[in-house]
Amino acid sequence: MKAMVVVPDGGDGSLRWQELPDPEPGPGEVVIAVRAAAVNRADLSMRRGTYRQDATARRDGIVVAGLEAAGEVVAVGEGVTRLAPGDRVMTMCSGGYAELVAVDARLPMPVPAGVAWDQAAALPVALMTELDALATAAELRAGESVLVTAGGSGVGTIGVQVARILGAGTVVTTVRGPAQRELLLELGADAALDGDDPELADAIRQASDGGVEVAIDHVGASALPANLDALVPGGRLVSVGRLGGTVAELDMDLLARKRLRLIGVTFRTRSLDQYGAIARLVEERLLDSVARGAIRTVIGARYPMTDALAAQERLRTGELHGKIVLTLP
């Protein structure tokens, strides 16, 4: 098979499309013929050699890029009963930028009928991340107001839709520019606010009738003050992303007075059992909405798999919204 291999260079790293042995499924694994893969911010860290994911490993010392993909199961390992050759699946993975990828059989989710490969490849990370953040970490209750920061990102576009499906009351998001604002309002946000507004907390309170119960943050340190200010007493903030920095000053008096809960989430330190549990929760609570078109995949750009490096550099610029997808013939 051909695969996109990470090439360390002491800096940002590079990628090389090269021949590798076809993977064989081990016990409890399946091999998937990849039809499309998606680009994530974590791929940039993987390229630099700074990304660590406990549930996956290097392959004979070689790192194949890519953390989510969609395709057809072509082989199953010993003990696998829930999947069979020919099944259309989408999955979080390690090594998705390839013609073939071996994954633990607990991870793949079925691709609903009518969902194209490029759409399916853009869904696993976002669906699992946002459902875990909203339903499990924040324990969102029907009618509660929700803030989703960086609504134009790949996960943000899904987060707004998942919040609505889970029964949120008012859904507020932050965006960059009029194009993102228009898109997020179409996707179900009640308000799409300028994320760089110096009076952002006031704008969030005004849009949500006094403040939000839940904040799903994809930005990090730079967004923390406004997020905490906009939460009502008893509110919960779930920290998903940290592109805006990892270290921020915390007003502990505000934290105490409002009785706030700060919750950190990541997939990098989870076990395969935990990955699998979230995948099954997505199947149970969201796949019907995907099948009905109630969850819309936003694809900002498509590239051939062989142009993965250019696709990652496009993501780095932050100039588009939605996901970048890599396709194979």
C-alpha positions in Angstrom: 0.0 0.0 0.0 0.9 3.7 -0.2 0.8 5.9 2.9 1.7 9.4 3.9 4.7 9.0 6.4 5.7 11.7 8.8 9.3 12.9 8.1 10.9 14.7 11.1 13.2 17.6 10.3 13.8 19.2 13.6 11.1 21.8 12.9 7.5 21.5 11.7 8.3 18.2 9.9 7.1 17.1 6.5 5.2 14.3 4.8 6.2 11.7 2.2 4.0 9.4 0.1 5.7 6.1 0.1 5.2 2.3 -0.2 4.7 0.3 3.0 3.7 -3.3 3.7 0.0 -3.9 3.8 -1.3 -4.1 7.3 -2.7 -7.4 8.6 -5.4 -7.3 11.3 -4.3 -8.5 14.7 -6.8 -10.0 17.2 -9.6 -7.6 17.8 -8.7 -5.4 14.8 -10.0 -4.7 11.3 -8.3 -3.4 8.2 -10.1 -0.7 6.3 -9.6 0.4 2.6 -9.5 4.1 3.0 -11.7 6.2 0.6 -11.2 9.5 2.3 -9.5 11.0 5.4 -9.8 14.4 7.1 -7.3 16.9 8.4 -7.2 17.9 12.1 -5.1 20.4 14.0 -3.6 17.5 15.9 -2.1 16.4 12.6 0.2 19.4 12.7 1.5 18.3 16.2 1.9 14.7 14.9 4.0 16.1 12.0 6.2 18.0 14.5 6.6 14.9 16.7 4.8 16.5 19.7 1.5 14.6 19.6 1.1 11.7 22.0 -1.9 9.4 21.9 -1.9 6.6 24.5 -4.4 4.4 22.6 -2.4 4.2 19.4 1.3 3.4 18.5 3.9 3.8 15.9 4.2 1.1 13.3 7.6 -0.4 13.3 9.1 3.0 14.2 7.3 4.7 11.3 4.5 7.3 11.9 1.8 7.3 9.3 -0.2 10.6 9.4 -3.9 10.9 9.9 -6.4 10.6 12.8 -9.7 9.9 11.1 -10.8 8.2 7.9 -13.7 6.5 6.2 -13.8 3.4 4.0 -14.7 -0.3 3.6 -13.7 -3.1 5.9 -11.6 -5.5 3.9 -10.3 -7.9 6.6 -11.1 -8.8 10.2 -8.9 -10.2 12.9 -9.5 -13.0 15.4 -12.5 -12.4 17.7 -14.1 -9.6 15.7 -17.8 -10.2 15.4 -19.4 -6.7 15.1 -17.8 -5.9 11.7 -17.4 -7.8 8.5 -15.7 -7.3 5.1 -17.7 -4.9 3.0 -19.0 -2.8 5.9 -18.9 1.0 5.3 -17.3 2.6 8.3 -15.9 5.8 9.6 -13.4 5.9 12.4 -10.9 7.7 14.6 -7.5 6.0 13.9 -3.8 6.4 13.8 -2.5 6.3 10.2 -5.6 7.4 8.2 -3.6 9.0 5.4 -3.1 5.7 3.7 -4.7 3.3 1.3 -5.2 0.8 4.1 -5.4 1.3 7.9 -5.7 -1.2 10.7 -7.8 -0.1 13.7 -9.1 -1.6 16.8 -12.6 -3.0 16.1 -14.1 -1.0 18.9 -13.5 2.3 17.1 -15.3 2.2 13.7 -18.9 3.5 13.4 -21.2 2.6 10.5 -21.6 5.2 7.7 -25.3 5.9 7.2 -26.7 5.2 3.8 -26.5 8.2 1.5 -23.5 9.7 3.3 -20.6 10.2 0.8 -17.1 9.1 1.7 -15.8 12.7 2.0 -18.6 13.6 4.4 -18.1 10.5 6.5 -14.4 11.1 6.8 -15.0 14.5 8.3 -17.3 13.2 11.1 -15.7 10.8 13.6 -13.4 13.2 15.5 -16.1 16.0 15.6 -19.0 13.8 16.5 -17.1 12.0 19.3 -15.5 15.1 20.6 -18.6 17.2 20.8 -21.0 14.6 22.1 -18.5 13.7 24.8 -18.0 17.3 25.7 -21.7 18.2 25.8 -23.5 15.1 27.0 -20.8 13.4 29.2 -18.6 16.1 30.5 -21.0 19.1 30.7 -24.1 16.9 31.4 -26.1 19.2 29.2 -29.8 19.3 30.2 -32.7 20.2 27.8 -33.3 23.9 27.7 -29.9 25.0 28.9 -28.1 27.7 27.1 -24.8 26.8 25.4 -21.8 28.7 24.1 -19.6 27.0 21.5 -16.4 28.9 20.8 -14.7 28.9 17.4 -17.9 27.8 15.7 -16.4 27.9 12.2 -13.9 25.2 13.0 -14.4 21.6 12.0 -15.5 20.6 15.5 -17.3 23.9 16.1 -19.7 23.5 13.2 -20.7 20.0 14.6 -20.8 21.3 18.2 -23.5 23.8 17.4 -25.6 21.2 15.7 -25.1 18.6 18.4 -26.1 21.1 21.1 -29.3 21.7 19.2 -30.0 18.0 18.8 -29.4 17.4 22.5 -32.1 19.9 23.3 -30.2 23.1 24.2 -32.2 26.2 24.6 -30.2 29.2 23.2 -27.1 28.3 21.3 -24.5 31.0 21.0 -21.2 30.7 19.0 -18.2 32.8 18.2 -17.0 33.3 14.6 -14.6 35.2 12.4 -16.1 37.2 9.7 -19.5 37.4 8.0 -19.2 34.2 6.0 -18.8 32.1 9.2 -21.6 34.1 10.9 -24.0 33.3 8.0 -23.0 29.6 8.0 -23.4 29.1 11.8 -26.8 30.8 11.8 -27.8 28.3 9.0 -26.5 25.4 11.2 -28.8 26.4 14.1 -27.0 28.9 16.2 -29.2 31.6 17.7 -26.4 34.1 17.7 -22.9 34.1 16.0 -20.7 36.7 17.7 -17.3 38.2 16.8 -14.8 36.1 18.8 -12.4 39.1 19.0 -15.0 41.5 20.4 -13.4 43.1 23.5 -16.9 43.2 25.1 -17.6 39.6 24.2 -18.9 38.5 27.6 -21.5 41.2 27.5 -22.5 40.2 24.0 -22.9 36.6 25.1 -25.0 37.6 28.0 -27.2 39.8 25.8 -27.6 37.0 23.2 -28.5 34.4 25.9 -30.8 36.3 28.2 -28.3 36.7 31.0 -25.6 34.1 30.4 -25.0 30.5 29.5 -25.1 27.3 31.6 -22.5 25.5 29.4 -19.5 26.7 27.5 -17.7 24.3 25.1 -14.4 26.0 24.5 -12.2 25.2 21.4 -9.9 28.2 21.9 -8.2 28.0 25.2 -6.4 30.6 27.3 -7.3 33.7 25.3 -11.0 32.9 25.6 -11.1 31.9 29.3 -11.9 35.3 30.9 -14.9 36.0 28.6 -16.1 32.4 28.9 -16.1 32.5 32.7 -17.7 35.9 32.8 -20.5 34.8 30.5 -21.4 31.7 32.6 -24.3 31.9 35.0 -23.9 30.6 38.6 -23.5 26.8 38.6 -22.2 27.0 35.0 -19.8 24.4 33.4 -16.9 25.1 31.1 -15.5 22.2 29.1 -12.0 22.9 27.7 -11.6 21.0 24.4 -9.0 23.0 22.4 -6.1 25.2 23.3 -5.0 26.9 20.1 -5.4 30.3 21.9 -2.8 29.3 24.5 -2.5 26.8 27.3 -1.9 29.1 30.3 -4.3 31.8 31.5 -4.9 33.8 34.7 -7.9 32.4 36.7 -10.0 34.6 38.9 -10.6 32.1 41.7 -13.0 34.5 43.5 -15.2 34.5 40.4 -14.9 30.7 40.2 -16.0 30.5 43.8 -18.8 33.1 43.7 -20.4 31.5 40.7 -19.7 28.0 41.8 -18.4 27.1 38.4 -17.1 23.8 37.2 -14.0 23.7 34.9 -13.7 20.4 33.0 -10.8 19.3 30.9 -11.2 16.7 28.1 -8.8 15.0 25.6 -8.7 11.8 23.7 -4.9 11.4 24.0 -5.0 9.8 27.4 -8.0 7.5 27.0 -8.0 3.8 26.6 -9.4 1.9 23.7 -12.3 0.8 25.8 -13.1 4.5 26.5 -12.8 5.4 22.8 -15.2 2.5 22.0 -17.7 3.6 24.6 -17.9 7.1 23.0 -18.2 5.6 19.5 -21.2 3.5 20.7 -22.7 6.6 22.3 -22.4 8.5 19.0 -24.1 5.5 17.2 -26.9 5.6 19.7 -27.6 9.3 19.9 -26.4 11.0 16.7 -26.1 8.6 13.7 -29.9 8.8 13.0 -29.5 12.6 12.8 -26.6 12.2 10.4 -28.7 9.8 8.2 -31.6 12.3 8.2 -29.4 15.2 7.3 -30.1 16.9 10.6 -26.3 17.0 11.1 -24.6 18.7 8.2 -21.0 18.1 7.3 -19.2 21.3 6.4 -16.3 20.7 4.1 -14.1 23.7 3.5 -11.7 22.2 1.0 -10.8 18.9 -0.7 -7.4 17.7 -1.7 -6.0 14.5 -3.2 -4.3 12.3 -0.5 -1.0 12.9 -2.2 -1.3 16.7 -1.5 -1.8 16.1 2.3 1.1 18.5 3.2 -0.5 21.4 1.2 -3.8 20.5 2.9 -2.3 20.7 6.4 -0.6 24.0 5.5 -4.0 25.4 4.4 -5.4 24.4 7.8 -2.6 26.1 9.5 -3.6 29.5 7.9 -7.1 29.3 9.6 -8.6 31.0 6.5 -11.5 28.6 5.9 -14.3 27.1 7.9 -15.3 23.4 8.3 -13.1 20.5 7.5 -10.4 19.8 5.0 -10.8 16.3 3.4 -8.3 14.1 1.6 -9.6 11.8 -1.1 -8.3 8.6 -2.8 -9.4 7.5 -6.3 
